[in-house]
Amino acid sequence: MRKPLAVGAATIAVALSLGLAACGSDDSDEGLTKAEVIEQADAVCLDYTGQLAEIVSNLDPQATQADAEALVTDEIVPLYEQEIEELRAIEPNSDDEAAYTEMLDTLESELQAIEDDPSRITSGDTAFPEATKMAQEFGLTECGSGEPS
């Protein structure tokens, strides 16, 4: 008999819908302005949130803890790795580069912790607490929204 997952797909979606996403641009030798970085990141976050919701919606409501953890490892972590790759393609100006890079490094570190122990998410823990806080401090409004600060 399968043991129903204590935490449903909605909990996984909420916990993970707070990641960051963006696309880059090579328009300027000086790098993008902060406003341009924010605009691009927030626009792409909407797309990644949709992709995440689709993945999570495919989780059987009767899924076991192991099934949910496999979903995190096999599908959700790779999605966030794509986001990080796109974020790293952004070239902010020199004034914003350090904060931006630190935010991405933190996101990557928190994602690694999830990959190492997917039960952190399936148990309802906040997925990216530090990266979310940094994203909000940077000025992102869509990326990282919805997570308690």
PANUZA-953148 format. One record per residue (C-alpha): z, x negated, y; residue in three letters. Coordinates in steps of 0.001 Angstrom, whole numbers, plus 500000, padded with zeros to 6 digits. Last residue first. Layout:
# PANUZA-953148
ZXYAla ...
# end
This chain:
# PANUZA-953148
504268488945537392Ser 503594491930535204Pro 500091491871533852Glu 497676494438535232Gly 495376492047536947Ser 494747488609535481Gly 491189488489536650Cys 490484491542538763Glu 492347490465541922Thr 491995486693542053Leu 493722485217545077Gly 494808481800543853Phe 498374483124543631Glu 497114485912541369Gln 495327483421539156Ala 498433481206539045Met 500614484118537935Lys 498061485063535300Thr 497849481473534051Ala 501639481370533753Glu 502038484633531845Pro 498974484405529595Phe 499461486579526530Ala 502606488577527277Thr 504410489182524018Asp 503657492413522148Gly 504278491284518579Ser 500526491095517982Thr 500248488670520846Ile 502823486076519821Arg 501847486773516193Ser 498697484787516893Pro 500657481528516556Asp 498501478392516901Asp 495635480357518464Glu 498078481985520850Ile 499557478602521814Ala 496017477275522317Gln 495297480193524650Leu 498385479307526684Glu 497191475714526999Ser 493684476792527993Glu 495042479169530607Leu 497265476398531961Thr 494347473970532170Asp 492328476664533914Leu 495045477285536514Met 495500473540537027Glu 491761473177537600Thr 491761475923540222Tyr 494799474544542020Ala 493292471039542090Ala 489779472182543098Glu 490737474432546009Asp 490492471974548912Asp 487716469999547177Ser 485422473018547080Asn 485237475011543885Pro 482695474116541208Glu 482539476876538630Ile 481349475694535229Ala 484975475375534097Arg 485338479121534455Leu 482372479695532171Glu 483858477471529475Glu 487224479161529922Ile 485626482548529419Glu 483826481379526288Gln 487133480085524889Glu 488591483502525702Tyr 486013485184523482Leu 486648482591520749Pro 490373483475520830Val 489629487200520543Ile 487310487134517556Glu 488557485049514645Asp 492093484158515701Thr 493069487447517352Val 491296489541514724Leu 492953487497511979Ala 496349488173513584Glu 495621491895513575Ala 494597491853509920Asp 497695489819508976Ala 499934492322510780Gln 498289495027508704Thr 495622497346509997Ala 496223501084509703Gln 494887501748513195Pro 491754499842512122Asp 490790497298514748Leu 487337498083516151Asn 488826499141519473Ser 490157495618519895Val 486692494081519883Ile 485277496703522267Glu 488212496343524653Ala 487738492572524699Leu 484054492904525543Gln 484848495342528333Gly 487514493038529738Thr 484975490232529581Tyr 482520492191531722Asp 485142493136534306Leu 486288489549534417Cys 482742488546535397Val 482963490244538775Ala 486464488918539468Asp 485444485353538749Ala 482335485492540931Gln 484112487010543929Glu 487130484728543619Ile 484995481608543430Val 482916482768546400Glu 486037483513548457Ala 487466480096547603Lys 484297478483548874Thr 482022477023546276Leu 481469473336545943Gly 480601470798548619Glu 477328469813546952Asp 476425473487547163Ser 474484476060545180Asp 475354474816541687Asp 476990478063540616Ser 479448478996537951Gly 480439482106536094Cys 483856483618535788Ala 486496484838533367Ala 490269485052533254Leu 492603486615530759Gly 494715489658531395Leu 493120491931528903Ser 494942490057526160Leu 498332491727526232Ala 496889495093527137Val 494295494951524377Ala 496791493777521775Ile 499134496593522744Thr 496294499111522570Ala 495309497898519114Ala 498650498984517820Gly 501913497182517335Val 503789497881514164Ala 500654497415512087Leu 500704499854509245Pro 501859498343505934Lys 499096498680503410Arg 500000500000500000Met 
# end
